[in-house]
Amino acid sequence: MAGALAHRSSSPCAGARGLGHEHKASTVDGFPKCEKWIRNDIVDTKESKTTSWLKRFIGRAKKPAMTWPFPFVEERLFVLTIQAGVEGFHIYVGGRHMTSFPYRPGFTLEEATGLFVKGDVDVHSVYATALPMSHPSFSLQQVLEMSEKWRSRPLPKRPVSLFIGILSASNHFAERMAVRKTWMQTPEIKSSEAVARFFVALNSRKEVNVMLKKEAEYFGDIVILPFIDRYELVVLKTIAICEYGVQNLTAANIMKCDDDTFVRVDVVLRHIKLNNGGKPLYVGNLNLLHRPLRTGKWAVTDEEWPEDIYPPYANGPGYVISGDIAKFIVSQHANQSLRLFKMEDVSMGLWVEKFNSTKPVQYSHSWRFCQYGCLENYYTAHYQSPRQMLCLWDKLIRGRASCCNYR
């Protein structure tokens, strides 16, 4: 099928900009997400699923009528434009905005390797332009708010209860700004009972590194690591977090999280204190008897991991180790006896297991260190976009630890 513009007087996405606050949850870069199609056989909530399916497939004289928000007509040409924005992709047909899709959390445009068109569509021609150096809707001034109130405090000279190392990518300016404006404003961090810093490796693009350096100099909360960022090197960031907590601070406990993780610092500290029985501590959403995957995105070869199972390990988006375990990791790395593995959370489990063979470790598991998304009364929430971060913070300061379930 080749499509074309239908003769419609208006679009459900017309007037996209300037939406009110109540619509921001369903927008991407200010454009609405018009993904829903309208049909006349919506299931009655009081009707059982079985009855609904029987009505749909037994004795039905005609298909349900569909109202399509996309202006395509069979056998006619149309011009489809895909634009990359700050928060996601935007789809235009014949110059009219039709729908927008947010990026997968953690996705960067540098990771995009191709465009695939599926379905009964004949592609007659493709015209591609290079991404601009600066997107029209993006600037450092819009993403980074150079305000004194978001700058970090100097490192305290006294011991701290918790050091939080946040793994971040060099071009995640919006993610870092959202963290600064939300959970890094908690009383525990403002009073220096806890300290948080971002750990960022270099980008292959010089202009990104220039922006990163300016950001680090102003906010004072970024540790720039001297290597080009790659997934296989994330484990080095984790070691750097341990080194910083041991050498630059006197931290009783060290936490690792990602820049799309929302942390309730007060309840994490409370959980640590409740489970601190005088033993070295390993806290998080623990996995037991996990087997390495041999195929797919997270595939691990027999050469990389010959064992049948992984050691007990906490999921990477948020876990805590006590300071003595961190010191052990730093010393083992210094004398080149630390085993490195590309999956940093599994590596941590391996290092804690080795420490446990010399001194018993208190393993503390909680589902509230959420691996996927958010749970009510969470300790940490993962895969949170900058907009979700702000929403979670707004709820938290109102006394509710509830989720914001939109992208």
C-alpha positions as a printed NumPy array, in Angstrom:
array([[  0.   ,   0.   ,   0.   ],
       [  1.11 ,   3.519,  -0.688],
       [ -0.71 ,   6.154,   1.309],
       [ -1.621,   9.812,   0.916],
       [ -3.214,  12.609,   2.852],
       [ -6.925,  12.163,   3.445],
       [ -9.227,  15.148,   3.109],
       [ -9.711,  15.965,   6.793],
       [-10.652,  19.372,   8.11 ],
       [ -8.653,  19.007,  11.317],
       [ -6.153,  16.765,  13.054],
       [ -6.385,  15.391,  16.582],
       [ -2.817,  16.678,  17.023],
       [ -3.509,  20.199,  15.781],
       [ -2.507,  22.945,  18.164],
       [  0.088,  20.738,  19.787],
       [  2.136,  23.449,  21.439],
       [  0.914,  25.4  ,  24.422],
       [ -0.975,  22.58 ,  26.106],
       [ -1.993,  23.07 ,  29.709],
       [ -0.274,  21.449,  32.68 ],
       [ -2.792,  18.597,  32.809],
       [ -1.699,  17.428,  29.348],
       [  2.061,  17.436,  29.938],
       [  2.06 ,  13.783,  30.982],
       [  1.056,  12.795,  27.448],
       [  3.425,  15.031,  25.524],
       [  6.881,  14.629,  24.004],
       [  8.871,  17.851,  23.504],
       [  5.53 ,  19.646,  23.913],
       [  3.803,  17.596,  21.188],
       [  0.95 ,  15.229,  22.161],
       [  1.172,  11.477,  21.795],
       [ -1.784,  10.687,  19.479],
       [ -1.41 ,   6.926,  19.472],
       [ -4.973,   5.764,  20.218],
       [ -7.297,   4.614,  17.443],
       [-11.043,   4.842,  17.936],
       [-13.252,   1.784,  17.328],
       [-16.92 ,   1.008,  17.9  ],
       [-16.513,  -2.367,  19.603],
       [-14.782,  -1.28 ,  22.819],
       [-15.37 ,  -3.911,  25.48 ],
       [-17.787,  -2.955,  28.228],
       [-15.927,  -3.053,  31.531],
       [-18.832,  -5.049,  32.982],
       [-18.651,  -7.606,  30.189],
       [-16.446, -10.66 ,  30.676],
       [-13.454, -11.186,  28.401],
       [-14.855, -14.537,  27.245],
       [-18.177, -12.994,  26.188],
       [-16.376, -10.182,  24.444],
       [-14.194, -12.544,  22.378],
       [-17.203, -14.7  ,  21.459],
       [-19.093, -11.656,  20.204],
       [-16.108, -10.578,  18.159],
       [-15.5  , -13.888,  16.392],
       [-18.804, -15.803,  16.339],
       [-21.65 , -14.697,  14.1  ],
       [-20.493, -11.148,  13.618],
       [-21.8  ,  -9.757,  10.339],
       [-19.175,  -7.073,   9.849],
       [-15.883,  -5.814,  11.165],
       [-15.893,  -3.017,  13.722],
       [-15.799,   0.437,  12.24 ],
       [-12.487,   2.205,  12.745],
       [-11.801,   5.904,  12.936],
       [ -8.183,   6.384,  11.934],
       [ -6.354,   9.497,  13.103],
       [ -3.715,   8.927,  10.405],
       [ -4.587,  10.543,   7.045],
       [ -3.603,   7.698,   4.722],
       [ -5.522,   6.688,   1.588],
       [ -4.746,   3.46 ,  -0.223],
       [ -2.878,   3.646,  -3.522],
       [ -1.878,   7.27 ,  -3.026],
       [  1.477,   8.73 ,  -2.161],
       [  2.191,  10.538,   1.073],
       [  5.249,  12.18 ,   2.584],
       [  6.256,  10.793,   5.972],
       [  8.736,  12.803,   8.033],
       [ 10.432,  11.474,  11.164],
       [ 12.134,  14.06 ,  13.341],
       [ 14.371,  13.403,  16.342],
       [ 13.709,  15.693,  19.293],
       [ 15.108,  15.986,  22.799],
       [ 12.584,  13.623,  24.422],
       [ 11.537,  11.428,  21.494],
       [ 10.604,  10.979,  17.832],
       [  7.949,  13.051,  16.063],
       [  5.936,  11.81 ,  13.072],
       [  4.548,  14.13 ,  10.395],
       [  2.403,  13.269,   7.377],
       [  2.285,  15.87 ,   4.641],
       [  3.836,  18.402,   6.981],
       [  1.184,  17.927,   9.69 ],
       [  2.226,  16.549,  13.075],
       [  0.424,  13.275,  13.755],
       [  2.061,  11.537,  16.714],
       [  5.125,  11.473,  18.96 ],
       [  6.896,   8.651,  20.769],
       [  9.264,   9.077,  23.728],
       [ 12.695,   7.501,  23.54 ],
       [ 13.35 ,   4.34 ,  25.472],
       [ 14.857,   5.395,  28.842],
       [ 18.632,   5.577,  28.531],
       [ 18.515,   5.716,  24.714],
       [ 20.822,   8.109,  22.901],
       [ 20.642,   9.035,  19.22 ],
       [ 24.185,   7.789,  18.757],
       [ 22.811,   4.279,  19.395],
       [ 20.445,   4.452,  16.395],
       [ 21.836,   2.34 ,  13.562],
       [ 18.966,   2.286,  11.073],
       [ 15.309,   2.832,  10.272],
       [ 12.937,  -0.021,   9.467],
       [  9.537,   0.352,   7.799],
       [  7.194,  -2.598,   8.312],
       [  3.776,  -3.278,   6.831],
       [  2.115,  -3.112,   3.439],
       [  3.857,   0.089,   2.374],
       [  5.797,   0.746,  -0.821],
       [  8.697,   3.111,  -0.19 ],
       [  9.341,   5.125,  -3.345],
       [ 12.209,   7.275,  -2.116],
       [ 14.069,   8.211,   1.037],
       [ 15.706,  11.523,   1.805],
       [ 17.878,  11.776,   4.921],
       [ 19.561,  14.816,   6.393],
       [ 22.267,  14.899,   9.026],
       [ 21.278,  15.651,  12.584],
       [ 21.898,  19.325,  13.386],
       [ 24.653,  20.189,  15.822],
       [ 21.974,  21.626,  18.078],
       [ 18.33 ,  20.655,  17.787],
       [ 16.004,  23.7  ,  17.44 ],
       [ 14.236,  22.798,  20.688],
       [ 17.44 ,  22.024,  22.569],
       [ 20.028,  24.247,  24.184],
       [ 22.138,  24.071,  27.303],
       [ 20.218,  27.045,  28.661],
       [ 16.927,  25.141,  28.372],
       [ 18.141,  21.853,  29.865],
       [ 20.773,  23.018,  32.358],
       [ 19.441,  25.595,  34.779],
       [ 22.531,  27.529,  35.834],
       [ 21.15 ,  28.52 ,  39.211],
       [ 23.086,  28.677,  42.453],
       [ 20.459,  26.586,  44.253],
       [ 21.248,  23.491,  42.153],
       [ 25.021,  23.591,  42.771],
       [ 26.476,  20.934,  45.063],
       [ 27.973,  21.632,  48.457],
       [ 31.719,  21.082,  49.001],
       [ 32.721,  17.664,  50.281],
       [ 32.412,  17.502,  54.07 ],
       [ 35.533,  16.832,  56.144],
       [ 33.624,  14.708,  58.644],
       [ 32.452,  11.116,  57.953],
       [ 29.173,  10.646,  56.073],
       [ 26.556,   7.934,  56.465],
       [ 26.092,   7.339,  52.727],
       [ 27.907,   8.2  ,  49.515],
       [ 25.779,   7.808,  46.361],
       [ 27.583,   7.325,  43.052],
       [ 25.294,   7.921,  40.077],
       [ 26.24 ,   6.347,  36.738],
       [ 25.448,   8.717,  33.883],
       [ 26.181,   9.065,  30.17 ],
       [ 28.031,  12.143,  28.913],
       [ 25.056,  13.536,  26.961],
       [ 22.437,  12.899,  29.687],
       [ 22.215,  16.592,  30.591],
       [ 18.446,  16.489,  31.159],
       [ 18.654,  13.379,  33.346],
       [ 21.302,  14.908,  35.595],
       [ 19.391,  18.18 ,  35.868],
       [ 16.262,  16.297,  36.929],
       [ 18.183,  14.476,  39.672],
       [ 19.654,  17.776,  40.919],
       [ 16.198,  19.338,  41.154],
       [ 14.587,  16.381,  42.924],
       [ 16.072,  13.805,  45.256],
       [ 19.461,  15.563,  45.501],
       [ 17.507,  18.27 ,  47.362],
       [ 16.607,  15.943,  50.242],
       [ 17.534,  17.154,  53.766],
       [ 20.016,  14.284,  54.171],
       [ 22.046,  15.5  ,  51.174],
       [ 21.627,  19.205,  51.961],
       [ 22.975,  18.556,  55.474],
       [ 25.833,  16.373,  54.113],
       [ 24.704,  13.272,  56.01 ],
       [ 24.716,  11.827,  52.497],
       [ 26.712,  12.954,  49.45 ],
       [ 25.888,  12.29 ,  45.776],
       [ 28.084,  12.59 ,  42.677],
       [ 27.654,  11.695,  38.987],
       [ 30.268,   9.453,  37.342],
       [ 30.601,  10.129,  33.632],
       [ 33.049,   8.828,  31.013],
       [ 34.054,  10.802,  27.939],
       [ 32.096,  10.989,  24.692],
       [ 33.547,  10.305,  21.25 ],
       [ 32.223,  13.723,  20.143],
       [ 34.338,  16.693,  21.187],
       [ 31.401,  19.12 ,  21.418],
       [ 29.653,  16.892,  23.993],
       [ 32.794,  16.785,  26.129],
       [ 33.048,  20.58 ,  25.981],
       [ 29.463,  20.894,  27.249],
       [ 30.128,  18.246,  29.904],
       [ 33.196,  20.109,  31.185],
       [ 31.208,  23.355,  31.508],
       [ 28.462,  21.516,  33.379],
       [ 30.959,  19.849,  35.737],
       [ 32.737,  23.138,  36.494],
       [ 29.507,  24.943,  37.331],
       [ 27.61 ,  22.357,  39.375],
       [ 30.617,  20.67 ,  41.013],
       [ 28.894,  17.283,  41.212],
       [ 30.437,  15.371,  38.278],
       [ 33.438,  13.056,  38.318],
       [ 34.732,  12.775,  34.739],
       [ 36.488,   9.47 ,  34.071],
       [ 39.372,   9.365,  31.554],
       [ 38.042,   6.854,  29.026],
       [ 35.48 ,   6.729,  26.219],
       [ 32.128,   5.443,  27.42 ],
       [ 31.279,   1.845,  26.455],
       [ 29.004,  -0.747,  28.037],
       [ 31.897,  -3.105,  28.695],
       [ 33.64 ,  -0.393,  30.737],
       [ 30.722,   0.414,  33.06 ],
       [ 32.346,  -1.818,  35.673],
       [ 35.221,   0.695,  35.854],
       [ 32.717,   3.381,  36.844],
       [ 31.592,   1.199,  39.755],
       [ 35.187,   0.79 ,  40.921],
       [ 35.621,   4.572,  40.624],
       [ 32.575,   5.061,  42.877],
       [ 34.148,   2.816,  45.514],
       [ 37.482,   4.654,  45.231],
       [ 35.802,   8.042,  45.604],
       [ 33.831,   6.96 ,  48.669],
       [ 36.946,   5.532,  50.298],
       [ 39.615,   8.048,  49.255],
       [ 37.748,  11.367,  48.913],
       [ 35.273,  10.744,  51.724],
       [ 34.948,   8.676,  54.849],
       [ 31.683,   6.952,  53.939],
       [ 30.1  ,   4.34 ,  56.176],
       [ 28.136,   3.022,  53.193],
       [ 28.365,   3.432,  49.433],
       [ 25.409,   3.272,  47.044],
       [ 25.488,   2.827,  43.288],
       [ 22.534,   3.863,  41.115],
       [ 21.751,   5.071,  37.583],
       [ 20.732,   8.561,  36.452],
       [ 17.208,   7.28 ,  35.71 ],
       [ 16.84 ,   6.009,  39.294],
       [ 14.838,   8.052,  41.806],
       [ 16.209,   7.495,  45.314],
       [ 14.361,   8.072,  48.573],
       [ 17.518,   8.81 ,  50.53 ],
       [ 15.829,   8.882,  53.945],
       [ 14.276,   5.42 ,  53.682],
       [ 17.457,   3.924,  52.195],
       [ 19.385,   5.213,  55.216],
       [ 16.675,   3.858,  57.525],
       [ 16.843,   0.444,  55.835],
       [ 20.628,   0.387,  56.248],
       [ 20.393,   1.208,  59.962],
       [ 17.719,  -1.424,  60.58 ],
       [ 19.801,  -4.128,  58.891],
       [ 23.176,  -3.112,  60.285],
       [ 23.968,  -5.864,  62.76 ],
       [ 27.65 ,  -5.036,  62.987],
       [ 28.513,  -7.115,  59.921],
       [ 29.595,  -5.902,  56.476],
       [ 26.381,  -5.126,  54.57 ],
       [ 25.13 ,  -5.728,  50.998],
       [ 21.676,  -4.235,  50.376],
       [ 19.423,  -4.312,  47.305],
       [ 17.05 ,  -6.305,  45.138],
       [ 19.002,  -9.556,  45.263],
       [ 19.085, -12.272,  42.614],
       [ 19.823, -15.88 ,  43.612],
       [ 20.901, -18.726,  41.322],
       [ 20.635, -16.642,  38.152],
       [ 21.999, -18.331,  35.061],
       [ 23.966, -16.445,  32.393],
       [ 22.129, -15.91 ,  29.103],
       [ 23.955, -17.39 ,  26.13 ],
       [ 21.882, -15.663,  23.433],
       [ 20.289, -12.258,  22.932],
       [ 21.222,  -8.729,  23.989],
       [ 22.679,  -9.769,  27.354],
       [ 24.461, -12.85 ,  25.983],
       [ 27.586, -13.997,  27.798],
       [ 30.018, -16.456,  26.203],
       [ 31.463, -19.483,  27.984],
       [ 34.853, -17.79 ,  27.83 ],
       [ 33.489, -14.695,  29.576],
       [ 31.616, -16.665,  32.25 ],
       [ 32.275, -20.445,  32.298],
       [ 30.237, -21.085,  35.474],
       [ 26.604, -22.257,  35.297],
       [ 25.222, -19.606,  37.663],
       [ 26.07 , -16.123,  38.859],
       [ 26.873, -15.39 ,  42.486],
       [ 24.112, -13.685,  44.507],
       [ 23.994, -10.106,  43.261],
       [ 21.837,  -7.008,  43.624],
       [ 20.267,  -5.439,  40.538],
       [ 22.295,  -2.55 ,  39.18 ],
       [ 19.782,   0.353,  39.331],
       [ 20.256,   0.69 ,  43.069],
       [ 22.257,  -1.177,  45.724],
       [ 24.38 ,  -0.414,  48.811],
       [ 27.612,  -1.87 ,  50.193],
       [ 29.251,  -1.041,  53.492],
       [ 32.508,   0.887,  53.551],
       [ 34.658,  -2.108,  54.489],
       [ 33.548,  -3.963,  51.346],
       [ 34.348,  -0.88 ,  49.258],
       [ 37.844,  -0.701,  50.803],
       [ 38.375,  -4.371,  49.946],
       [ 37.37 ,  -3.739,  46.311],
       [ 39.722,  -0.759,  46.044],
       [ 42.668,  -2.684,  47.503],
       [ 42.004,  -5.724,  45.295],
       [ 41.867,  -3.483,  42.228],
       [ 45.095,  -1.727,  43.232],
       [ 47.042,  -4.999,  43.349],
       [ 45.36 ,  -6.232,  40.122],
       [ 43.64 ,  -9.21 ,  41.771],
       [ 40.058,  -8.011,  41.202],
       [ 38.13 , -10.071,  38.667],
       [ 36.39 ,  -7.796,  36.149],
       [ 33.208,  -8.75 ,  34.296],
       [ 31.277,  -6.614,  31.811],
       [ 28.028,  -6.771,  33.83 ],
       [ 28.82 ,  -4.479,  36.724],
       [ 26.066,  -5.69 ,  39.065],
       [ 27.208,  -9.298,  38.661],
       [ 30.788,  -8.113,  39.233],
       [ 29.752,  -6.542,  42.527],
       [ 28.113,  -9.807,  43.573],
       [ 31.337, -11.615,  42.708],
       [ 33.452,  -9.194,  44.767],
       [ 31.103,  -9.37 ,  47.767],
       [ 31.176, -13.176,  47.568],
       [ 34.977, -13.098,  47.676],
       [ 34.918, -10.716,  50.654],
       [ 32.327, -12.982,  52.333],
       [ 34.825, -15.854,  52.238],
       [ 37.063, -13.894,  54.625],
       [ 34.453, -12.08 ,  56.728],
       [ 30.694, -12.843,  56.919],
       [ 28.474, -10.407,  55.021],
       [ 24.896,  -9.492,  55.92 ],
       [ 22.866,  -9.834,  52.693],
       [ 19.669,  -7.744,  52.825],
       [ 17.02 ,  -8.128,  50.112],
       [ 14.062,  -5.861,  49.373],
       [ 11.778,  -5.615,  46.331],
       [ 11.424,  -1.919,  47.114],
       [ 14.748,  -1.389,  45.339],
       [ 12.767,  -1.593,  42.125],
       [ 14.456,  -3.139,  39.113],
       [ 11.706,  -2.309,  36.612],
       [  9.768,   0.931,  36.975],
       [  8.162,   1.859,  40.266],
       [  6.232,   0.264,  43.13 ],
       [  4.147,   2.03 ,  45.74 ],
       [  6.252,   2.951,  48.792],
       [  9.417,   2.293,  46.792],
       [ 12.956,   2.824,  48.092],
       [ 14.271,   3.397,  44.584],
       [ 12.364,   3.655,  41.286],
       [ 14.091,   2.769,  38.007],
       [ 13.513,   3.813,  34.374],
       [ 12.234,   7.231,  35.448],
       [ 12.345,   9.946,  32.783],
       [ 13.204,  13.548,  33.784],
       [  9.484,  14.357,  33.764],
       [  8.724,  11.38 ,  35.992],
       [ 11.498,  12.441,  38.366],
       [  9.84 ,  15.829,  38.85 ],
       [  6.451,  14.182,  39.329],
       [  7.815,  11.732,  41.936],
       [  9.476,  14.596,  43.795],
       [  6.276,  16.652,  43.772],
       [  4.391,  13.719,  45.291],
       [  7.151,  12.984,  47.792],
       [  7.296,  16.497,  49.214],
       [  3.509,  16.253,  49.633],
       [  4.027,  13.147,  51.766],
       [  3.139,  10.44 ,  49.224],
       [  5.648,   7.87 ,  47.919],
       [  3.503,   6.93 ,  44.934],
       [  4.411,   6.361,  41.294],
       [  4.019,   8.47 ,  38.164],
       [  3.232,   5.907,  35.51 ],
       [  3.86 ,   7.721,  32.282],
       [  6.853,   8.082,  29.986]])
